Amino acid sequence: MKSTLIKLFRCTLVLVLIFSIGQSPVSSKYVFDGIEYEKVGGQVLQKRNSPKPKPVVSKCQCTQAIAEFDSDGIVGSVQFVQNPCGQTTLTGTFLSGFKNTAADYKFEIVNPKAGDCNVGRNETIANITPLIDFKFYKGGLKTWTATTSNFSLNCNEKGAGPNVLNQRLYIYVNGDRTGSGTVKKRGGGHRR
């Protein structure tokens, strides 16, 4: 009786092995971000019937610029970095010129059409004051950063807002202009 059970067990084992060799390993499908993946027998995920990725279209040239301040008691800078999508990230660092924490500060990028002498004739391109996180520190400002799509450095023809490269950045304190710097190109400039 014991030998009959062993023979039956061996035959069952052989049949299971024969059927398992002829079948594919267990598979499971996953969908992530609209793309179907298949995991087969513990192997790495493999794309299956996935759509081709959309090409990245660069609207703008990657560009860096800086407006430096070192007069009228204001010492610092605002850096501008434009990405291929037309967004511009600003980072400001000011060591001095902001002792009066109760003052009304205003940062404007302007096109001085008639020169710097007549403030009334300057065309305001962008008011960046709402982008600035005014955290006063030892007479200056703590470093702040912000990203905007309201203007660009040099890709106006691509529809990314007015260009600010080579324009003036004015700082007003209680309505009086106290500092200015020109937005000048620095490095960068490659297309993806």
Secondary structure as the mmCIF struct_conf table of DSSP 4:
data_model
#
loop_
_struct_conf.conf_type_id
_struct_conf.id
_struct_conf.beg_label_comp_id
_struct_conf.beg_label_asym_id
_struct_conf.beg_label_seq_id
_struct_conf.end_label_comp_id
_struct_conf.end_label_asym_id
_struct_conf.end_label_seq_id
HELX_RH_AL_P HELX_RH_AL_P1 LYS A 2 GLY A 22
BEND BEND1 GLN A 23 GLN A 23
HELX_LH_PP_P HELX_LH_PP_P1 SER A 24 VAL A 26
STRN STRN1 SER A 27 PHE A 32
TURN_TY1_P TURN_TY1_P1 ASP A 33 GLY A 34
STRN STRN2 ILE A 35 VAL A 40
TURN_TY1_P TURN_TY1_P2 GLY A 41 GLY A 42
HELX_LH_PP_P HELX_LH_PP_P2 GLN A 43 LEU A 45
STRN STRN3 GLN A 46 LYS A 47
BEND BEND2 ASN A 49 ASN A 49
HELX_LH_PP_P HELX_LH_PP_P3 SER A 50 SER A 58
BEND BEND3 CYS A 60 CYS A 60
STRN STRN4 THR A 63 SER A 71
TURN_TY1_P TURN_TY1_P3 ASP A 72 GLY A 73
STRN STRN5 ILE A 74 GLN A 82
TURN_TY1_P TURN_TY1_P4 PRO A 84 CYS A 85
BEND BEND4 GLY A 86 GLY A 86
STRN STRN6 THR A 88 SER A 96
BEND BEND5 GLY A 97 GLY A 97
TURN_TY1_P TURN_TY1_P5 THR A 101 ALA A 102
BEND BEND6 ALA A 103 ALA A 103
STRN STRN7 TYR A 105 ASN A 111
TURN_TY1_P TURN_TY1_P6 LYS A 113 ALA A 114
TURN_TY1_P TURN_TY1_P7 ASP A 116 CYS A 117
HELX_RH_3T_P HELX_RH_3T_P1 VAL A 119 ARG A 121
HELX_LH_PP_P HELX_LH_PP_P4 ASN A 122 ASN A 122
STRN STRN8 GLU A 123 ASN A 127
HELX_RH_3T_P HELX_RH_3T_P2 THR A 129 LEU A 131
STRN STRN9 PHE A 136 TYR A 137
TURN_TY1_P TURN_TY1_P8 LYS A 138 GLY A 139
STRN STRN10 GLY A 140 THR A 148
BEND BEND7 SER A 149 ASN A 150
STRN STRN11 SER A 152 SER A 152
BEND BEND8 LEU A 153 ASN A 154
HELX_RH_3T_P HELX_RH_3T_P3 ASN A 156 LYS A 158
TURN_TY1_P TURN_TY1_P9 GLY A 159 GLY A 159
BEND BEND9 ALA A 160 GLY A 161
STRN STRN12 ASN A 163 ASN A 163
TURN_TY1_P TURN_TY1_P10 LEU A 165 ASN A 166
STRN STRN13 ARG A 168 VAL A 173
TURN_TY1_P TURN_TY1_P11 ASN A 174 GLY A 175
STRN STRN14 ASP A 176 THR A 182
STRN STRN15 LYS A 184 GLY A 188
#
